[in-house]
Amino acid sequence: MQTFKPKISGRFWMAVTIMDIAQATGKSYPTVSRALNGHPKISVRTREEIRAAAHRLGYRPSFAGTALKKGRTGVLAVIVPNLLNPFYAEFLRCFKHAAVGFDIVAYDYELCREMETKALDRLLTGFCDGAAAFISDFCSNSELVEQIYRMRIPLVTVGTAEYQKYPVDFVGLEGTSLVGINSQLLKVLKLLRRCGRRHLAVIAGMSSSINLDQVVERCEEIFQALGFEFQEDRDFLRLDKSSGNPAKDGFELARQRFAEHPETDLFYVWDCIQTYGVLCAAARAGKDCGTDFDLISSDYTWVAEYSSVPFYAMNQPLPEMAAACFDFIRRRLAGDWESPQFVKHLKCSVKYPFQTRQPGE
């Protein structure tokens, strides 16, 4: 057996190849390749010798070579707007649990549309087999989405409005409108209005589940129809660019709101971490949530579950959402491209941590 000397280029070790193993064991390249791939014509003794040498030398199969040979990478991507938000982190965990047999990579575009476009563009390089994506809007990414579809790369969008116009599969909530109002949340809003809440403020950021340019056009119509004194230019607190800290964003928006409009008695917040900032701003202003005002968060995460302050939160079925995303990707990878669009709507409930306390009391 020949003595193998690792190759060094500059300061870096070169990757061990099949040819290196062949040199170290005195075997031919085809023999080594077959042994590493479990070919039945290779004897047990030879296979064990070659695999022991591969282990000793630190050999790892080439990802690119394996993907080229199989026609699959075994990798799926999850594209999210902000992994600081536990909602998206929990979705990622659920997706990993559902996608058995695949490696999962996460792309956090940090509420930046340019980074979001870059993440979608990477799908065209073939680095993964498919993706579940929280797309902020389709307008700026429509050409990319079309290309992804033409290349037969499975793409499922989660919760994005107007998905019907584009060649993507969709998983979202049942009966959810463009502004995120579903039937359960509508009941809560009507209840709060009957309890005397009148001055509503909406806090939103560059979120994946909504396109703010379109949302602001509908808010005034919907909330005024419910009886709230809501004016888009005054009461929709739009966050065009995040500071990078959602809690700080929520705090600053709510602090300014209480200073300018202390009569505000209801907040509807689209980000659960921004919700935490709103609660901090309320405490600074001497406001008691559940008494002086009520608060609705779009996501039921640990922020709501372990809050000592009662507020409403939309409990989205993340395990079911993630499982549906993976099922659609799996079906596309199995060759089902005859179906124009897979769509799954799931039911959502609204939780209130302190059920014995009625809103407004």
C-alpha atoms as a printed R data frame, in Angstrom:
    type eleno elety resid chain resno       x      y       z
1   ATOM     1    CA   MET     A     1   0.000  0.000   0.000
2   ATOM     2    CA   GLN     A     2   1.358  3.402  -0.953
3   ATOM     3    CA   THR     A     3   1.829  6.167   1.575
4   ATOM     4    CA   PHE     A     4  -0.685  8.944   1.001
5   ATOM     5    CA   LYS     A     5   0.377 12.543   1.501
6   ATOM     6    CA   PRO     A     6  -2.400 15.118   1.832
7   ATOM     7    CA   LYS     A     7  -2.397 17.847  -0.778
8   ATOM     8    CA   ILE     A     8  -1.895 21.378   0.468
9   ATOM     9    CA   SER     A     9  -2.584 24.520  -1.523
10  ATOM    10    CA   GLY     A    10  -1.286 27.618   0.247
11  ATOM    11    CA   ARG     A    11  -2.645 27.426   3.796
12  ATOM    12    CA   PHE     A    12  -5.550 25.122   2.939
13  ATOM    13    CA   TRP     A    13  -5.972 21.358   2.787
14  ATOM    14    CA   MET     A    14  -7.340 20.160  -0.522
15  ATOM    15    CA   ALA     A    15 -10.459 17.976  -0.493
16  ATOM    16    CA   VAL     A    16  -9.767 14.243  -0.581
17  ATOM    17    CA   THR     A    17 -10.923 12.634  -3.840
18  ATOM    18    CA   ILE     A    18 -11.633  9.090  -4.999
19  ATOM    19    CA   MET     A    19  -8.314  9.189  -6.865
20  ATOM    20    CA   ASP     A    20  -6.547  9.920  -3.559
21  ATOM    21    CA   ILE     A    21  -8.170  6.861  -1.984
22  ATOM    22    CA   ALA     A    22  -7.166  4.789  -5.007
23  ATOM    23    CA   GLN     A    23  -3.569  5.956  -4.595
24  ATOM    24    CA   ALA     A    24  -3.572  5.169  -0.863
25  ATOM    25    CA   THR     A    25  -5.060  1.687  -1.274
26  ATOM    26    CA   GLY     A    26  -3.466  0.656  -4.557
27  ATOM    27    CA   LYS     A    27  -6.914  0.039  -6.062
28  ATOM    28    CA   SER     A    28  -8.264  1.334  -9.342
29  ATOM    29    CA   TYR     A    29 -10.551  4.364  -9.545
30  ATOM    30    CA   PRO     A    30 -13.586  2.261 -10.663
31  ATOM    31    CA   THR     A    31 -13.052 -0.197  -7.814
32  ATOM    32    CA   VAL     A    32 -12.935  2.565  -5.211
33  ATOM    33    CA   SER     A    33 -15.991  4.282  -6.689
34  ATOM    34    CA   ARG     A    34 -18.003  1.063  -6.680
35  ATOM    35    CA   ALA     A    35 -16.942  0.170  -3.153
36  ATOM    36    CA   LEU     A    36 -17.998  3.572  -1.817
37  ATOM    37    CA   ASN     A    37 -21.366  3.243  -3.560
38  ATOM    38    CA   GLY     A    38 -22.032 -0.290  -2.276
39  ATOM    39    CA   HIS     A    39 -21.729 -2.111  -5.606
40  ATOM    40    CA   PRO     A    40 -22.630 -5.795  -5.090
41  ATOM    41    CA   LYS     A    41 -19.705 -7.103  -7.211
42  ATOM    42    CA   ILE     A    42 -17.137 -5.673  -4.801
43  ATOM    43    CA   SER     A    43 -16.099 -8.136  -2.109
44  ATOM    44    CA   VAL     A    44 -16.824 -7.384   1.524
45  ATOM    45    CA   ARG     A    45 -13.111 -7.346   2.347
46  ATOM    46    CA   THR     A    46 -12.258 -4.865  -0.418
47  ATOM    47    CA   ARG     A    47 -15.241 -2.684   0.449
48  ATOM    48    CA   GLU     A    48 -14.255 -2.510   4.116
49  ATOM    49    CA   GLU     A    49 -10.613 -1.771   3.254
50  ATOM    50    CA   ILE     A    50 -11.545  1.074   0.934
51  ATOM    51    CA   ARG     A    51 -14.104  2.554   3.312
52  ATOM    52    CA   ALA     A    52 -11.622  2.397   6.185
53  ATOM    53    CA   ALA     A    53  -9.086  4.274   4.046
54  ATOM    54    CA   ALA     A    54 -11.735  6.842   3.075
55  ATOM    55    CA   HIS     A    55 -12.564  7.393   6.745
56  ATOM    56    CA   ARG     A    56  -8.899  7.690   7.692
57  ATOM    57    CA   LEU     A    57  -8.226 10.243   4.961
58  ATOM    58    CA   GLY     A    58 -11.335 12.304   5.753
59  ATOM    59    CA   TYR     A    59 -13.081 11.703   2.437
60  ATOM    60    CA   ARG     A    60 -16.495 13.261   1.910
61  ATOM    61    CA   PRO     A    61 -18.633 12.716  -1.205
62  ATOM    62    CA   SER     A    62 -18.843 15.705  -3.542
63  ATOM    63    CA   PHE     A    63 -22.171 17.447  -3.045
64  ATOM    64    CA   ALA     A    64 -22.171 18.717  -6.617
65  ATOM    65    CA   GLY     A    65 -21.240 15.337  -8.035
66  ATOM    66    CA   THR     A    66 -23.894 13.497  -6.022
67  ATOM    67    CA   ALA     A    67 -26.554 16.027  -7.007
68  ATOM    68    CA   LEU     A    68 -25.574 15.761 -10.671
69  ATOM    69    CA   LYS     A    69 -25.718 11.974 -10.571
70  ATOM    70    CA   LYS     A    70 -29.089 11.782  -8.792
71  ATOM    71    CA   GLY     A    71 -30.669 14.825 -10.404
72  ATOM    72    CA   ARG     A    72 -31.594 16.017  -6.893
73  ATOM    73    CA   THR     A    73 -29.744 17.897  -4.183
74  ATOM    74    CA   GLY     A    74 -31.758 16.573  -1.242
75  ATOM    75    CA   VAL     A    75 -32.019 20.178  -0.032
76  ATOM    76    CA   LEU     A    76 -35.124 22.329   0.468
77  ATOM    77    CA   ALA     A    77 -35.132 26.044   1.258
78  ATOM    78    CA   VAL     A    78 -37.332 28.110   3.554
79  ATOM    79    CA   ILE     A    79 -37.335 31.845   2.778
80  ATOM    80    CA   VAL     A    80 -38.521 34.021   5.660
81  ATOM    81    CA   PRO     A    81 -38.591 37.777   6.329
82  ATOM    82    CA   ASN     A    82 -37.227 37.758   9.865
83  ATOM    83    CA   LEU     A    83 -35.947 34.840  11.947
84  ATOM    84    CA   LEU     A    84 -35.949 37.110  15.013
85  ATOM    85    CA   ASN     A    85 -39.718 36.647  14.899
86  ATOM    86    CA   PRO     A    86 -40.545 33.375  16.702
87  ATOM    87    CA   PHE     A    87 -43.427 32.787  14.291
88  ATOM    88    CA   TYR     A    88 -41.017 32.196  11.407
89  ATOM    89    CA   ALA     A    89 -38.537 30.316  13.579
90  ATOM    90    CA   GLU     A    90 -41.333 27.967  14.661
91  ATOM    91    CA   PHE     A    91 -42.476 27.491  11.062
92  ATOM    92    CA   LEU     A    92 -38.907 26.547  10.144
93  ATOM    93    CA   ARG     A    93 -38.814 23.986  12.959
94  ATOM    94    CA   CYS     A    94 -42.142 22.510  11.837
95  ATOM    95    CA   PHE     A    95 -40.980 22.348   8.223
96  ATOM    96    CA   LYS     A    96 -37.813 20.505   9.226
97  ATOM    97    CA   HIS     A    97 -39.944 18.012  11.120
98  ATOM    98    CA   ALA     A    98 -42.249 17.506   8.118
99  ATOM    99    CA   ALA     A    99 -39.567 17.270   5.417
100 ATOM   100    CA   VAL     A   100 -38.098 13.933   6.472
101 ATOM   101    CA   GLY     A   101 -35.167 12.894   4.282
102 ATOM   102    CA   PHE     A   102 -34.243 16.424   3.198
103 ATOM   103    CA   ASP     A   103 -31.699 18.905   4.485
104 ATOM   104    CA   ILE     A   104 -33.259 22.323   5.138
105 ATOM   105    CA   VAL     A   105 -31.580 25.678   4.599
106 ATOM   106    CA   ALA     A   106 -33.115 28.946   5.796
107 ATOM   107    CA   TYR     A   107 -32.796 32.332   4.111
108 ATOM   108    CA   ASP     A   108 -33.678 35.342   6.240
109 ATOM   109    CA   TYR     A   109 -34.126 38.371   3.998
110 ATOM   110    CA   GLU     A   110 -34.339 40.656   7.049
111 ATOM   111    CA   LEU     A   111 -37.411 42.587   5.865
112 ATOM   112    CA   CYS     A   112 -35.392 43.788   2.852
113 ATOM   113    CA   ARG     A   113 -37.004 43.338  -0.545
114 ATOM   114    CA   GLU     A   114 -33.644 43.372  -2.347
115 ATOM   115    CA   MET     A   115 -32.429 40.478  -0.187
116 ATOM   116    CA   GLU     A   116 -35.736 38.687  -0.744
117 ATOM   117    CA   THR     A   117 -35.285 38.935  -4.513
118 ATOM   118    CA   LYS     A   118 -31.732 37.628  -4.169
119 ATOM   119    CA   ALA     A   119 -32.961 34.617  -2.173
120 ATOM   120    CA   LEU     A   120 -35.570 33.781  -4.831
121 ATOM   121    CA   ASP     A   121 -32.991 34.255  -7.564
122 ATOM   122    CA   ARG     A   122 -30.759 31.654  -5.902
123 ATOM   123    CA   LEU     A   123 -33.409 29.013  -6.529
124 ATOM   124    CA   LEU     A   124 -32.573 29.299 -10.236
125 ATOM   125    CA   THR     A   125 -28.991 28.118  -9.593
126 ATOM   126    CA   GLY     A   126 -30.262 24.646  -8.714
127 ATOM   127    CA   PHE     A   127 -28.767 24.607  -5.220
128 ATOM   128    CA   CYS     A   128 -31.994 23.126  -3.816
129 ATOM   129    CA   ASP     A   129 -34.919 21.019  -4.986
130 ATOM   130    CA   GLY     A   130 -37.698 23.419  -3.951
131 ATOM   131    CA   ALA     A   131 -38.724 26.066  -1.458
132 ATOM   132    CA   ALA     A   132 -41.427 27.362   0.866
133 ATOM   133    CA   ALA     A   133 -41.336 31.156   0.849
134 ATOM   134    CA   PHE     A   134 -43.029 33.993   2.707
135 ATOM   135    CA   ILE     A   135 -43.069 36.340  -0.290
136 ATOM   136    CA   SER     A   136 -43.682 39.974   0.612
137 ATOM   137    CA   ASP     A   137 -45.303 40.770  -2.723
138 ATOM   138    CA   PHE     A   138 -45.311 39.425  -6.231
139 ATOM   139    CA   CYS     A   139 -45.049 42.710  -8.086
140 ATOM   140    CA   SER     A   140 -41.271 43.042  -7.758
141 ATOM   141    CA   ASN     A   141 -40.618 39.295  -8.102
142 ATOM   142    CA   SER     A   142 -43.079 38.261 -10.819
143 ATOM   143    CA   GLU     A   143 -40.426 37.545 -13.473
144 ATOM   144    CA   LEU     A   144 -38.424 35.415 -11.029
145 ATOM   145    CA   VAL     A   145 -41.503 33.450 -10.034
146 ATOM   146    CA   GLU     A   146 -42.264 32.784 -13.698
147 ATOM   147    CA   GLN     A   147 -38.697 31.577 -14.316
148 ATOM   148    CA   ILE     A   148 -38.776 29.314 -11.271
149 ATOM   149    CA   TYR     A   149 -41.963 27.728 -12.560
150 ATOM   150    CA   ARG     A   150 -40.593 27.262 -16.098
151 ATOM   151    CA   MET     A   151 -37.563 25.470 -14.629
152 ATOM   152    CA   ARG     A   152 -39.930 23.139 -12.732
153 ATOM   153    CA   ILE     A   153 -38.619 24.158  -9.311
154 ATOM   154    CA   PRO     A   154 -41.389 23.653  -6.717
155 ATOM   155    CA   LEU     A   155 -42.255 26.915  -4.954
156 ATOM   156    CA   VAL     A   156 -44.938 27.275  -2.288
157 ATOM   157    CA   THR     A   157 -45.845 30.714  -1.012
158 ATOM   158    CA   VAL     A   158 -47.206 31.008   2.519
159 ATOM   159    CA   GLY     A   159 -49.933 33.542   3.266
160 ATOM   160    CA   THR     A   160 -49.163 35.922   0.398
161 ATOM   161    CA   ALA     A   161 -52.145 37.810  -1.019
162 ATOM   162    CA   GLU     A   162 -53.050 37.615  -4.725
163 ATOM   163    CA   TYR     A   163 -51.247 34.296  -5.159
164 ATOM   164    CA   GLN     A   164 -53.953 33.266  -7.671
165 ATOM   165    CA   LYS     A   165 -52.367 35.418 -10.383
166 ATOM   166    CA   TYR     A   166 -48.992 33.661 -10.292
167 ATOM   167    CA   PRO     A   167 -47.635 30.147 -10.982
168 ATOM   168    CA   VAL     A   168 -46.995 29.175  -7.375
169 ATOM   169    CA   ASP     A   169 -48.635 26.843  -4.911
170 ATOM   170    CA   PHE     A   170 -50.223 28.367  -1.823
171 ATOM   171    CA   VAL     A   171 -50.764 27.585   1.858
172 ATOM   172    CA   GLY     A   172 -52.645 30.088   4.000
173 ATOM   173    CA   LEU     A   173 -55.516 30.766   6.349
174 ATOM   174    CA   GLU     A   174 -59.160 30.162   5.612
175 ATOM   175    CA   GLY     A   175 -61.179 33.281   4.790
176 ATOM   176    CA   THR     A   176 -58.267 35.710   5.182
177 ATOM   177    CA   SER     A   177 -58.609 39.005   3.338
178 ATOM   178    CA   LEU     A   178 -55.831 41.189   2.001
179 ATOM   179    CA   VAL     A   179 -55.504 42.962   5.337
180 ATOM   180    CA   GLY     A   180 -55.335 39.756   7.348
181 ATOM   181    CA   ILE     A   181 -58.922 39.788   8.645
182 ATOM   182    CA   ASN     A   182 -60.396 36.297   8.829
183 ATOM   183    CA   SER     A   183 -63.754 35.253  10.239
184 ATOM   184    CA   GLN     A   184 -62.441 34.580  13.766
185 ATOM   185    CA   LEU     A   185 -60.633 37.902  14.005
186 ATOM   186    CA   LEU     A   186 -63.674 39.680  12.626
187 ATOM   187    CA   LYS     A   187 -65.706 38.317  15.555
188 ATOM   188    CA   VAL     A   188 -63.141 39.697  18.015
189 ATOM   189    CA   LEU     A   189 -63.174 43.117  16.362
190 ATOM   190    CA   LYS     A   190 -66.972 43.235  16.527
191 ATOM   191    CA   LEU     A   191 -66.872 42.196  20.191
192 ATOM   192    CA   LEU     A   192 -64.347 44.892  21.044
193 ATOM   193    CA   ARG     A   193 -66.434 47.489  19.247
194 ATOM   194    CA   ARG     A   194 -69.505 46.461  21.279
195 ATOM   195    CA   CYS     A   195 -67.376 46.797  24.429
196 ATOM   196    CA   GLY     A   196 -66.753 50.448  23.564
197 ATOM   197    CA   ARG     A   197 -63.465 50.409  21.696
198 ATOM   198    CA   ARG     A   198 -63.512 53.120  19.040
199 ATOM   199    CA   HIS     A   199 -60.042 54.528  18.297
200 ATOM   200    CA   LEU     A   200 -58.100 51.855  16.406
201 ATOM   201    CA   ALA     A   201 -54.468 52.054  15.320
202 ATOM   202    CA   VAL     A   202 -52.757 49.538  13.034
203 ATOM   203    CA   ILE     A   203 -49.028 48.859  13.320
204 ATOM   204    CA   ALA     A   204 -47.418 47.049  10.379
205 ATOM   205    CA   GLY     A   205 -43.955 46.493   8.997
206 ATOM   206    CA   MET     A   206 -42.406 45.137   5.843
207 ATOM   207    CA   SER     A   207 -44.077 41.812   6.380
208 ATOM   208    CA   SER     A   208 -44.225 38.821   4.077
209 ATOM   209    CA   SER     A   209 -47.924 38.153   4.591
210 ATOM   210    CA   ILE     A   210 -49.039 41.548   3.360
211 ATOM   211    CA   ASN     A   211 -48.178 44.126   0.740
212 ATOM   212    CA   LEU     A   212 -48.561 47.427   2.556
213 ATOM   213    CA   ASP     A   213 -49.094 49.387  -0.645
214 ATOM   214    CA   GLN     A   214 -52.281 47.417  -1.205
215 ATOM   215    CA   VAL     A   215 -53.287 46.993   2.437
216 ATOM   216    CA   VAL     A   216 -53.573 50.692   3.212
217 ATOM   217    CA   GLU     A   217 -56.161 51.036   0.463
218 ATOM   218    CA   ARG     A   218 -58.517 48.645   2.248
219 ATOM   219    CA   CYS     A   219 -58.030 49.358   5.957
220 ATOM   220    CA   GLU     A   220 -60.145 52.501   6.089
221 ATOM   221    CA   GLU     A   221 -63.047 50.809   4.322
222 ATOM   222    CA   ILE     A   222 -63.003 47.681   6.515
223 ATOM   223    CA   PHE     A   223 -62.531 49.270   9.928
224 ATOM   224    CA   GLN     A   224 -64.965 52.106   9.353
225 ATOM   225    CA   ALA     A   225 -67.559 49.528   8.307
226 ATOM   226    CA   LEU     A   226 -67.046 47.911  11.722
227 ATOM   227    CA   GLY     A   227 -67.728 51.254  13.452
228 ATOM   228    CA   PHE     A   228 -64.180 52.355  14.331
229 ATOM   229    CA   GLU     A   229 -63.050 55.936  13.867
230 ATOM   230    CA   PHE     A   230 -60.268 54.985  11.522
231 ATOM   231    CA   GLN     A   231 -58.530 57.147   8.934
232 ATOM   232    CA   GLU     A   232 -55.806 55.616   6.828
233 ATOM   233    CA   ASP     A   233 -53.381 58.563   6.857
234 ATOM   234    CA   ARG     A   234 -53.720 59.018  10.615
235 ATOM   235    CA   ASP     A   235 -54.251 55.565  12.050
236 ATOM   236    CA   PHE     A   236 -52.242 53.223   9.830
237 ATOM   237    CA   LEU     A   237 -48.765 53.385  11.388
238 ATOM   238    CA   ARG     A   238 -46.686 52.207   8.496
239 ATOM   239    CA   LEU     A   239 -43.135 51.023   9.023
240 ATOM   240    CA   ASP     A   240 -41.366 51.385   5.679
241 ATOM   241    CA   LYS     A   241 -37.965 50.296   6.972
242 ATOM   242    CA   SER     A   242 -37.179 48.246  10.041
243 ATOM   243    CA   SER     A   243 -34.469 49.254  12.499
244 ATOM   244    CA   GLY     A   244 -33.518 45.591  12.667
245 ATOM   245    CA   ASN     A   245 -35.130 45.265  16.091
246 ATOM   246    CA   PRO     A   246 -38.883 44.571  15.834
247 ATOM   247    CA   ALA     A   247 -39.463 45.264  19.529
248 ATOM   248    CA   LYS     A   248 -37.851 48.686  19.156
249 ATOM   249    CA   ASP     A   249 -39.931 49.351  16.032
250 ATOM   250    CA   GLY     A   250 -43.148 48.559  17.885
251 ATOM   251    CA   PHE     A   251 -42.071 50.564  20.903
252 ATOM   252    CA   GLU     A   252 -41.267 53.714  18.918
253 ATOM   253    CA   LEU     A   253 -44.465 53.596  16.870
254 ATOM   254    CA   ALA     A   254 -46.674 53.021  19.931
255 ATOM   255    CA   ARG     A   255 -44.819 55.600  22.039
256 ATOM   256    CA   GLN     A   256 -45.427 58.238  19.401
257 ATOM   257    CA   ARG     A   257 -49.029 57.112  19.022
258 ATOM   258    CA   PHE     A   258 -49.826 57.443  22.737
259 ATOM   259    CA   ALA     A   259 -48.127 60.853  22.806
260 ATOM   260    CA   GLU     A   260 -50.106 62.221  19.864
261 ATOM   261    CA   HIS     A   261 -53.376 60.307  20.338
262 ATOM   262    CA   PRO     A   262 -53.786 59.232  23.982
263 ATOM   263    CA   GLU     A   263 -57.408 58.282  23.239
264 ATOM   264    CA   THR     A   264 -56.241 55.213  21.266
265 ATOM   265    CA   ASP     A   265 -57.987 52.192  22.796
266 ATOM   266    CA   LEU     A   266 -57.151 49.370  20.355
267 ATOM   267    CA   PHE     A   267 -53.986 48.266  18.538
268 ATOM   268    CA   TYR     A   268 -53.855 45.722  15.750
269 ATOM   269    CA   VAL     A   269 -50.209 44.640  15.312
270 ATOM   270    CA   TRP     A   270 -48.896 42.413  12.503
271 ATOM   271    CA   ASP     A   271 -45.657 41.323  14.187
272 ATOM   272    CA   CYS     A   272 -45.602 39.510  17.539
273 ATOM   273    CA   ILE     A   273 -42.270 41.027  18.584
274 ATOM   274    CA   GLN     A   274 -43.565 44.493  17.694
275 ATOM   275    CA   THR     A   275 -46.422 43.590  20.030
276 ATOM   276    CA   TYR     A   276 -43.928 43.312  22.882
277 ATOM   277    CA   GLY     A   277 -42.655 46.809  22.042
278 ATOM   278    CA   VAL     A   278 -46.218 48.160  22.078
279 ATOM   279    CA   LEU     A   279 -46.746 46.726  25.579
280 ATOM   280    CA   CYS     A   280 -43.532 48.380  26.777
281 ATOM   281    CA   ALA     A   281 -44.620 51.732  25.313
282 ATOM   282    CA   ALA     A   282 -48.020 51.379  26.990
283 ATOM   283    CA   ALA     A   283 -46.375 50.753  30.363
284 ATOM   284    CA   ARG     A   284 -44.272 53.888  29.888
285 ATOM   285    CA   ALA     A   285 -47.444 55.850  29.105
286 ATOM   286    CA   GLY     A   286 -49.240 54.471  32.160
287 ATOM   287    CA   LYS     A   287 -51.723 52.520  30.045
288 ATOM   288    CA   ASP     A   288 -53.157 49.192  31.204
289 ATOM   289    CA   CYS     A   289 -53.727 46.625  28.432
290 ATOM   290    CA   GLY     A   290 -57.146 45.058  28.881
291 ATOM   291    CA   THR     A   291 -58.444 48.115  30.727
292 ATOM   292    CA   ASP     A   292 -57.320 51.321  29.002
293 ATOM   293    CA   PHE     A   293 -56.878 49.644  25.657
294 ATOM   294    CA   ASP     A   294 -56.888 46.227  23.995
295 ATOM   295    CA   LEU     A   295 -54.325 44.702  21.728
296 ATOM   296    CA   ILE     A   296 -54.512 42.162  18.890
297 ATOM   297    CA   SER     A   297 -51.395 40.396  17.604
298 ATOM   298    CA   SER     A   298 -51.351 38.564  14.281
299 ATOM   299    CA   ASP     A   299 -49.366 35.639  15.705
300 ATOM   300    CA   TYR     A   300 -49.797 33.442  18.757
301 ATOM   301    CA   THR     A   301 -46.232 32.668  19.843
302 ATOM   302    CA   TRP     A   302 -44.462 32.526  23.196
303 ATOM   303    CA   VAL     A   303 -44.794 36.330  23.326
304 ATOM   304    CA   ALA     A   304 -48.541 35.907  23.810
305 ATOM   305    CA   GLU     A   305 -48.522 32.538  25.559
306 ATOM   306    CA   TYR     A   306 -46.257 33.648  28.406
307 ATOM   307    CA   SER     A   307 -47.278 37.281  28.610
308 ATOM   308    CA   SER     A   308 -48.457 38.498  31.997
309 ATOM   309    CA   VAL     A   309 -50.547 41.055  30.103
310 ATOM   310    CA   PRO     A   310 -53.732 39.805  28.386
311 ATOM   311    CA   PHE     A   311 -54.080 40.400  24.679
312 ATOM   312    CA   TYR     A   312 -55.580 38.665  21.666
313 ATOM   313    CA   ALA     A   313 -53.447 36.681  19.240
314 ATOM   314    CA   MET     A   314 -54.169 34.732  16.071
315 ATOM   315    CA   ASN     A   315 -53.257 31.093  16.600
316 ATOM   316    CA   GLN     A   316 -52.086 29.888  13.203
317 ATOM   317    CA   PRO     A   317 -51.688 26.093  12.759
318 ATOM   318    CA   LEU     A   318 -47.982 26.095  11.919
319 ATOM   319    CA   PRO     A   319 -47.426 22.301  11.948
320 ATOM   320    CA   GLU     A   320 -50.270 21.822   9.473
321 ATOM   321    CA   MET     A   321 -49.074 24.743   7.343
322 ATOM   322    CA   ALA     A   322 -45.535 23.367   7.160
323 ATOM   323    CA   ALA     A   323 -46.766 19.848   6.398
324 ATOM   324    CA   ALA     A   324 -48.957 21.158   3.552
325 ATOM   325    CA   CYS     A   325 -46.004 23.078   2.083
326 ATOM   326    CA   PHE     A   326 -43.843 19.974   2.082
327 ATOM   327    CA   ASP     A   327 -46.632 17.862   0.612
328 ATOM   328    CA   PHE     A   328 -47.002 20.247  -2.330
329 ATOM   329    CA   ILE     A   329 -43.222 20.267  -2.920
330 ATOM   330    CA   ARG     A   330 -43.097 16.468  -2.712
331 ATOM   331    CA   ARG     A   331 -45.894 16.121  -5.264
332 ATOM   332    CA   ARG     A   332 -44.144 18.459  -7.680
333 ATOM   333    CA   LEU     A   333 -40.847 16.585  -7.273
334 ATOM   334    CA   ALA     A   334 -42.729 13.358  -8.024
335 ATOM   335    CA   GLY     A   335 -43.584 14.836 -11.425
336 ATOM   336    CA   ASP     A   336 -47.071 16.259 -10.911
337 ATOM   337    CA   TRP     A   337 -46.941 19.407 -13.027
338 ATOM   338    CA   GLU     A   338 -50.317 18.829 -14.636
339 ATOM   339    CA   SER     A   339 -52.106 20.443 -11.683
340 ATOM   340    CA   PRO     A   340 -51.906 24.213 -12.323
341 ATOM   341    CA   GLN     A   341 -51.890 25.232  -8.663
342 ATOM   342    CA   PHE     A   342 -52.059 23.442  -5.322
343 ATOM   343    CA   VAL     A   343 -53.953 25.452  -2.689
344 ATOM   344    CA   LYS     A   344 -54.548 24.735   1.005
345 ATOM   345    CA   HIS     A   345 -56.573 26.930   3.367
346 ATOM   346    CA   LEU     A   346 -56.385 26.146   7.088
347 ATOM   347    CA   LYS     A   347 -58.544 27.305   9.965
348 ATOM   348    CA   CYS     A   348 -57.210 29.832  12.446
349 ATOM   349    CA   SER     A   349 -58.433 30.578  15.966
350 ATOM   350    CA   VAL     A   350 -57.943 33.667  18.123
351 ATOM   351    CA   LYS     A   351 -56.625 33.155  21.647
352 ATOM   352    CA   TYR     A   352 -56.972 35.371  24.693
353 ATOM   353    CA   PRO     A   353 -54.678 34.245  27.538
354 ATOM   354    CA   PHE     A   354 -56.964 35.336  30.362
355 ATOM   355    CA   GLN     A   355 -60.352 33.932  29.369
356 ATOM   356    CA   THR     A   356 -62.064 35.036  32.590
357 ATOM   357    CA   ARG     A   357 -61.412 38.679  31.821
358 ATOM   358    CA   GLN     A   358 -63.654 40.321  29.255
359 ATOM   359    CA   PRO     A   359 -62.139 42.961  26.934
360 ATOM   360    CA   GLY     A   360 -62.715 46.489  28.112
361 ATOM   361    CA   GLU     A   361 -63.320 45.557  31.737
